[in-house]
Amino acid sequence: METARDRRARATRGVPARRAPPSRSRARRETGRARHAAGSRDPRAEGHRVPPVGDRLWVLAARANDGSEAFAFFPSPFFVVDDFFGSARDADRQNRLLTTARPNRSKSKPPARSDPSQIFKAAQDILPGGVNSPVRAFKSVGGGPIVFDHVKDAYAFDVDGNKYIDYVGSWGPAICGHANERVNEKLKAQIDKGTSFGAPCELENVLGQMVIDRVPSVEMVRFCNSGTEACLSVLRVMRAYTGRDKIIKFEGCYHGHADPFLVQAGSGVATLGLPDSPGVPKAATNTTLCAPYNDLEAVKKIFEENKGEIAGVILEPVVGNSGFIIPDKSFLEGLREITTAEGALLTFDEVMTGFRISKGCAQEYWGVTPDLTTMGKVIGGGLPVGAYGGKREIMDVVAPAGPMYQAGTLSGNPLAMVAGIETLNILAEEGSYEYMDKNTKRLIEGILEAGKEAGHAVCGGSIRGMFGFFFCEGPVRNFADATESDTDKFARWHRGMLEEGVYLAPSQYEAGFTGLKHTEEDIEYTIEAAKRVMARI
Ligand SMILES: Cc1ncc(COP(=O)(O)O)c(C=O)c1O
């Protein structure tokens, strides 16, 4: 059987080395020079007719030996999106105006491209903040978000035609590469059979069994539609099973946006500088107790102060929502011991780490088995999905097996199931995790080296397909340590890498992801780009 490694070797042999992604800044500079020369004088001053905004335009500029310039305008597939010669004098803006067209208003003649700034501007009138999830708005790094046109393998392509090496991977699901051929094939076949049954289908059994076979803690599983749903449901399970109300979470860990978890919730909330969220009643969070990550003594103290009242402990078994933070193995083992001794449940939120850190999730990697596990992202292969599972005896409280209610119209829908099944099939092939581990280690070592060489304080690390670093000496062991990082410098780093054609998560408090489609050339290109950017920030 052809393994993932064989396939990669074959692909590498057959395909010429990929050129580095086009540098956004270089592309801009080059077109900037050409266009700036063409538009350096205002033809209106010389009596030429300049097409009004909304017209289609093709501009031809010629310069004679004596230095005189001539302009001619023709109809073209491009739209004039602004008063080019009037208000747009800087080269960058002129590039944008001539290289892009506004979204198609005419039904019969579609434009070649869309203007990303116009798309995001329009989105701000339609969607709160212009986005459907806050961190996408780039608030903590400045500048507008990149508007993508399509994604493929390890790459994202924006509506301007720029290509980026993508280390966000749709925030985790794209571990086998975007638009993976095998996943797409299964999806296409399933679309013809129906996209939602709202009734049992065998695919749920197949994916469910795969999860049970791989994840040490899972004997039964329930599928839902997002990581948020998985976490809020598992919270209900912990309470229903133990008959207790209080839970312990850790500062900087994110478990979705359900009310009880919006306390010290890491990334999105930290990124926006919100200590908490308005709209969350005190009653919803006064049973949520918070401890610093990696601090077993703090957890013991909370248990002592709340004897017999704590239903369970939930945590990210490798943190990705305060930036990338690795737990001490002894911390996880200690949590296992305390929860067992206190009759409380231990939940690993593996929405991010599940099937990314290892075939059996982070719990297999660490050798610590929780009572319950939440999953999402990777098991949906790029479609909306979530899941929670655990010991049979505990999962038996979930309706209709037991009294704890939880439901979902689209839960276990066949599209998400086939995408998840094929994704897990690909990940199970020999060498998958080793491949990601090697690439990711090389990447983070290269970035840290580039930072140190340029005189920056940096620290970071990686496990398999997950990595991150901070602009501080470190070590970063919890959220408080993470906030010591220089976030202004991170913003400059982020913008610099974008200009180099490298797409990183737009927040210091987010982890980065690699996948099976990132090539060694991608990694080496990224390291070279990191050297250039570190030297100038
Ligand atoms: C650890 C963790 N739990 C839960 C969630 C929430 O998942 P979703 O965004 O699918 O609701 C996330 C999302 O990033 C996460 O990283």
The ligand as a Gaussian input file, in Angstrom:
#p B3LYP/6-31G(d) Opt

LIG

0 1
 C       -9.359000      24.444000      22.718000
 C      -10.599000      24.961000      22.050000
 N      -11.798000      24.648000      22.547000
 C      -12.931000      25.073000      21.977000
 C      -12.910000      25.877000      20.864000
 C      -14.177000      26.350000      20.233000
 O      -14.375000      25.711000      19.017000
 P      -15.298000      26.365000      17.870000
 O      -14.582000      27.576000      17.396000
 O      -15.402000      25.278000      16.848000
 O      -16.601000      26.678000      18.510000
 C      -11.680000      26.242000      20.322000
 C      -11.616000      27.115000      19.146000
 O      -10.600000      27.571000      18.719000
 C      -10.503000      25.780000      20.931000
 O       -9.291000      26.107000      20.462000

